[in-house]
Amino acid sequence: MEADVFFTDGCGRCPLGGTPGCKVHQWREEVLMLREILLQSGLTETRKWGVPCYVHGKKNVVLLSVLKESATLSFLKGALLSDPAKLLHKPGENSQAARYMKFTSPDQVLAQSAEISAYVREAVKLEESGQKVVFKAPQDQAMCDELQEVLKSDVELNTAFYALTPGRQRGYILFFGGAKQAKTRMERIDKWRDKILQGKGMQD
């Protein structure tokens, strides 16, 4: 199967892929147990972003992966799940949609297998309902003072910035505002100005 390579060689996103040092080997028993639970839930297994992705119809529902300290299940619309057992974690402070579960032992996976299946069923129902995560618009994000001032004074940059897609705008807002010092925030804005003028986001 397409996803099998993950369980033998990892995601391939770091130099340790395909070596004994790959983190997947550290959590191999856990990820194989989680894989079985997901397949028993009736989801279709494929591979996206280098990791196993479990799909309902054409909709991505959950990703199976590993971190240094745990195996994980990441629900792409986890923010909409009811989370009765309080198993979900935010990947980061600014994460709006995804939520993940973490597992550090086979016994934990076994003990929580019923809850995992219940969360998957709820996630599938969310996809069937067509419900979507309502993302904050870029203008609702906290824009740092430096970016606000530059956009006020630089008409060309202002026009280019607001012509970007909402996701690209949000990426820049978070990146610029993430620097602790004003000097660093200004340096970031200056460095990325040309790319904004080209209509490109940080990942383009």
Secondary structure, DSSP 8 states (H G I E B T S, - for coil): -TTHHHHHH--SSSTTTTSTT-HHHHTHHHHHHHHHHHHHTT-EEEEETTEEEEEETTEEEEEEEE-SS-EEEEETTGGGS--TT---B-SSTT-SS-EEEEE-SHHHHHHTHHHHHHHHHHHHHHHHHT-------GGGS---HHHHHHHHH-HHHHHHHHHS-HHHHHHHHHHHHT-SSHHHHHHHHHHHHHHHHTT--TT-
